[in-house]
């Protein structure tokens, strides 16, 4: 293999840098997809104050034996 000059190293650096950028962009795209999925489904687990009040009331009814677990 011949002697490499500064231009050869610059070309190698640029090629490696572009590959790294592509890898980083791909990983960021995957993370965005995962975050979007989480955002779509987080609504399902968000409780309103009415939901919390209903759960507290149901627990109270259960303690006073006004209702029973299914």
KEMAR-143217 format. One record per atom (N, C-alpha, C): residue in three letters; residue number from 1; x, y, z. Coordinates in nm, 2 decimals, always signed. Layout:
BEGIN
{Ala,NUM,{X,Y,Z}}
...
# end
This chain:
BEGIN
{Unk,1,{+0.08,-0.12,+0.00}}
{Unk,1,{+0.00,+0.00,+0.00}}
{Unk,1,{+0.09,+0.12,+0.00}}
{Unk,2,{+0.05,+0.22,-0.08}}
{Unk,2,{+0.13,+0.34,-0.10}}
{Unk,2,{+0.12,+0.44,+0.02}}
{Unk,3,{+0.20,+0.54,+0.01}}
{Unk,3,{+0.20,+0.64,+0.11}}
{Unk,3,{+0.07,+0.73,+0.10}}
{Unk,4,{+0.01,+0.75,+0.21}}
{Unk,4,{-0.11,+0.84,+0.20}}
{Unk,4,{-0.08,+0.98,+0.24}}
{Unk,5,{-0.14,+1.07,+0.16}}
{Unk,5,{-0.12,+1.21,+0.19}}
{Unk,5,{-0.24,+1.27,+0.27}}
{Unk,6,{-0.23,+1.40,+0.30}}
{Unk,6,{-0.33,+1.46,+0.37}}
{Unk,6,{-0.47,+1.46,+0.30}}
{Unk,7,{-0.47,+1.47,+0.17}}
{Unk,7,{-0.60,+1.46,+0.10}}
{Unk,7,{-0.67,+1.33,+0.12}}
{Unk,8,{-0.59,+1.22,+0.12}}
{Unk,8,{-0.64,+1.09,+0.14}}
{Unk,8,{-0.71,+1.08,+0.27}}
{Unk,9,{-0.65,+1.13,+0.38}}
{Unk,9,{-0.71,+1.13,+0.51}}
{Unk,9,{-0.83,+1.21,+0.52}}
{Unk,10,{-0.84,+1.32,+0.45}}
{Unk,10,{-0.96,+1.41,+0.45}}
{Unk,10,{-1.07,+1.33,+0.38}}
{Unk,11,{-1.05,+1.26,+0.27}}
{Unk,11,{-1.15,+1.18,+0.20}}
{Unk,11,{-1.20,+1.07,+0.30}}
{Unk,12,{-1.11,+1.00,+0.36}}
{Unk,12,{-1.15,+0.89,+0.45}}
{Unk,12,{-1.23,+0.95,+0.57}}
{Unk,13,{-1.19,+1.06,+0.62}}
{Unk,13,{-1.27,+1.13,+0.73}}
{Unk,13,{-1.41,+1.16,+0.68}}
{Unk,14,{-1.42,+1.22,+0.57}}
{Unk,14,{-1.55,+1.26,+0.52}}
{Unk,14,{-1.64,+1.14,+0.49}}
{Unk,15,{-1.59,+1.04,+0.44}}
{Unk,15,{-1.66,+0.91,+0.42}}
{Unk,15,{-1.71,+0.86,+0.55}}
{Unk,16,{-1.62,+0.85,+0.65}}
{Unk,16,{-1.66,+0.80,+0.78}}
{Unk,16,{-1.76,+0.89,+0.84}}
{Unk,17,{-1.74,+1.02,+0.83}}
{Unk,17,{-1.83,+1.11,+0.89}}
{Unk,17,{-1.97,+1.10,+0.83}}
{Unk,18,{-1.98,+1.08,+0.70}}
{Unk,18,{-2.12,+1.07,+0.64}}
{Unk,18,{-2.18,+0.94,+0.69}}
{Unk,19,{-2.11,+0.83,+0.70}}
{Unk,19,{-2.16,+0.70,+0.75}}
{Unk,19,{-2.21,+0.72,+0.90}}
{Unk,20,{-2.14,+0.79,+0.98}}
{Unk,20,{-2.18,+0.82,+1.11}}
{Unk,20,{-2.30,+0.90,+1.12}}
{Unk,21,{-2.31,+1.00,+1.03}}
{Unk,21,{-2.43,+1.09,+1.03}}
{Unk,21,{-2.55,+1.01,+0.99}}
{Unk,22,{-2.54,+0.92,+0.89}}
{Unk,22,{-2.65,+0.83,+0.85}}
{Unk,22,{-2.69,+0.74,+0.96}}
{Unk,23,{-2.60,+0.69,+1.04}}
{Unk,23,{-2.63,+0.60,+1.15}}
{Unk,23,{-2.70,+0.68,+1.26}}
{Unk,24,{-2.65,+0.80,+1.29}}
{Unk,24,{-2.72,+0.88,+1.39}}
{Unk,24,{-2.86,+0.92,+1.35}}
{Unk,25,{-2.88,+0.96,+1.22}}
{Unk,25,{-3.01,+0.99,+1.17}}
{Unk,25,{-3.10,+0.87,+1.18}}
{Unk,26,{-3.06,+0.76,+1.14}}
{Unk,26,{-3.14,+0.64,+1.15}}
{Unk,26,{-3.18,+0.61,+1.30}}
{Unk,27,{-3.09,+0.62,+1.39}}
{Unk,27,{-3.12,+0.60,+1.53}}
{Unk,27,{-3.22,+0.70,+1.58}}
{Unk,28,{-3.20,+0.83,+1.54}}
{Unk,28,{-3.30,+0.93,+1.58}}
{Unk,28,{-3.44,+0.91,+1.52}}
{Unk,29,{-3.44,+0.86,+1.40}}
{Unk,29,{-3.57,+0.82,+1.34}}
{Unk,29,{-3.64,+0.71,+1.42}}
{Unk,30,{-3.57,+0.61,+1.46}}
{Unk,30,{-3.62,+0.51,+1.54}}
{Unk,30,{-3.67,+0.56,+1.67}}
{Unk,31,{-3.60,+0.65,+1.74}}
{Unk,31,{-3.64,+0.70,+1.86}}
{Unk,31,{-3.77,+0.79,+1.85}}
{Unk,32,{-3.78,+0.86,+1.74}}
{Unk,32,{-3.90,+0.94,+1.71}}
{Unk,32,{-4.02,+0.85,+1.69}}
{Unk,33,{-4.00,+0.74,+1.62}}
{Unk,33,{-4.11,+0.64,+1.61}}
{Unk,33,{-4.16,+0.59,+1.74}}
{Unk,34,{-4.06,+0.56,+1.83}}
{Unk,34,{-4.10,+0.50,+1.96}}
{Unk,34,{-4.17,+0.61,+2.04}}
{Unk,35,{-4.12,+0.73,+2.04}}
{Unk,35,{-4.18,+0.84,+2.11}}
{Unk,35,{-4.32,+0.87,+2.06}}
{Unk,36,{-4.34,+0.87,+1.93}}
{Unk,36,{-4.47,+0.89,+1.87}}
{Unk,36,{-4.57,+0.78,+1.92}}
{Unk,37,{-4.52,+0.65,+1.92}}
{Unk,37,{-4.60,+0.54,+1.97}}
{Unk,37,{-4.65,+0.56,+2.11}}
{Unk,38,{-4.55,+0.60,+2.20}}
{Unk,38,{-4.58,+0.63,+2.34}}
{Unk,38,{-4.68,+0.74,+2.35}}
{Unk,39,{-4.66,+0.85,+2.28}}
{Unk,39,{-4.75,+0.96,+2.28}}
{Unk,39,{-4.89,+0.92,+2.24}}
{Unk,40,{-4.91,+0.83,+2.14}}
{Unk,40,{-5.04,+0.79,+2.10}}
{Unk,40,{-5.11,+0.71,+2.21}}
{Unk,41,{-5.04,+0.63,+2.29}}
{Unk,41,{-5.10,+0.54,+2.39}}
{Unk,41,{-5.10,+0.60,+2.53}}
{Unk,42,{-5.03,+0.71,+2.55}}
{Unk,42,{-5.03,+0.76,+2.69}}
{Unk,42,{-5.16,+0.81,+2.73}}
{Unk,43,{-5.24,+0.85,+2.64}}
{Unk,43,{-5.38,+0.90,+2.67}}
{Unk,43,{-5.46,+0.80,+2.74}}
{Unk,44,{-5.44,+0.67,+2.70}}
{Unk,44,{-5.51,+0.56,+2.76}}
{Unk,44,{-5.49,+0.54,+2.91}}
{Unk,45,{-5.37,+0.59,+2.96}}
{Unk,45,{-5.34,+0.57,+3.10}}
{Unk,45,{-5.35,+0.70,+3.18}}
{Unk,46,{-5.39,+0.81,+3.12}}
{Unk,46,{-5.41,+0.94,+3.19}}
{Unk,46,{-5.55,+0.94,+3.25}}
{Unk,47,{-5.55,+0.97,+3.38}}
{Unk,47,{-5.67,+0.97,+3.46}}
{Unk,47,{-5.71,+1.12,+3.48}}
{Unk,48,{-5.84,+1.15,+3.46}}
{Unk,48,{-5.89,+1.28,+3.50}}
{Unk,48,{-5.92,+1.28,+3.65}}
{Unk,49,{-5.95,+1.40,+3.70}}
{Unk,49,{-5.99,+1.41,+3.84}}
{Unk,49,{-6.12,+1.33,+3.86}}
{Unk,50,{-6.22,+1.33,+3.77}}
{Unk,50,{-6.34,+1.25,+3.78}}
{Unk,50,{-6.31,+1.10,+3.79}}
{Unk,51,{-6.21,+1.06,+3.71}}
{Unk,51,{-6.17,+0.91,+3.72}}
{Unk,51,{-6.11,+0.88,+3.86}}
{Unk,52,{-6.03,+0.97,+3.91}}
{Unk,52,{-5.97,+0.95,+4.04}}
{Unk,52,{-6.08,+0.95,+4.15}}
{Unk,53,{-6.17,+1.05,+4.14}}
{Unk,53,{-6.28,+1.05,+4.24}}
{Unk,53,{-6.37,+0.93,+4.23}}
{Unk,54,{-6.39,+0.87,+4.12}}
{Unk,54,{-6.47,+0.75,+4.10}}
{Unk,54,{-6.40,+0.63,+4.16}}
{Unk,55,{-6.27,+0.62,+4.14}}
{Unk,55,{-6.19,+0.52,+4.20}}
{Unk,55,{-6.19,+0.52,+4.35}}
{Unk,56,{-6.17,+0.65,+4.40}}
{Unk,56,{-6.17,+0.66,+4.55}}
{Unk,56,{-6.31,+0.62,+4.61}}
{Unk,57,{-6.42,+0.66,+4.54}}
{Unk,57,{-6.55,+0.63,+4.58}}
{Unk,57,{-6.57,+0.48,+4.58}}
{Unk,58,{-6.52,+0.41,+4.47}}
{Unk,58,{-6.54,+0.27,+4.46}}
{Unk,58,{-6.46,+0.20,+4.58}}
{Unk,59,{-6.34,+0.25,+4.61}}
{Unk,59,{-6.26,+0.19,+4.72}}
{Unk,59,{-6.34,+0.21,+4.85}}
{Unk,60,{-6.40,+0.32,+4.87}}
{Unk,60,{-6.47,+0.35,+4.99}}
{Unk,60,{-6.60,+0.25,+5.00}}
{Unk,61,{-6.67,+0.24,+4.89}}
{Unk,61,{-6.78,+0.14,+4.88}}
{Unk,61,{-6.74,+0.00,+4.92}}
{Unk,62,{-6.62,-0.04,+4.87}}
{Unk,62,{-6.57,-0.17,+4.89}}
{Unk,62,{-6.54,-0.19,+5.04}}
{Unk,63,{-6.48,-0.09,+5.10}}
{Unk,63,{-6.45,-0.09,+5.25}}
{Unk,63,{-6.58,-0.10,+5.33}}
{Unk,64,{-6.68,-0.03,+5.29}}
{Unk,64,{-6.81,-0.03,+5.36}}
{Unk,64,{-6.90,-0.15,+5.32}}
{Unk,65,{-6.85,-0.24,+5.24}}
{Unk,65,{-6.92,-0.36,+5.19}}
{Unk,65,{-7.05,-0.32,+5.12}}
{Unk,66,{-7.05,-0.21,+5.05}}
{Unk,66,{-7.16,-0.17,+4.97}}
{Unk,66,{-7.15,-0.23,+4.83}}
{Unk,67,{-7.03,-0.28,+4.80}}
{Unk,67,{-7.00,-0.35,+4.67}}
{Unk,67,{-6.90,-0.46,+4.70}}
{Unk,68,{-6.88,-0.55,+4.60}}
{Unk,68,{-6.78,-0.65,+4.62}}
{Unk,68,{-6.70,-0.66,+4.49}}
{Unk,69,{-6.58,-0.72,+4.50}}
{Unk,69,{-6.49,-0.73,+4.38}}
{Unk,69,{-6.55,-0.84,+4.29}}
{Unk,70,{-6.53,-0.82,+4.16}}
{Unk,70,{-6.57,-0.92,+4.06}}
{Unk,70,{-6.46,-1.03,+4.04}}
# end
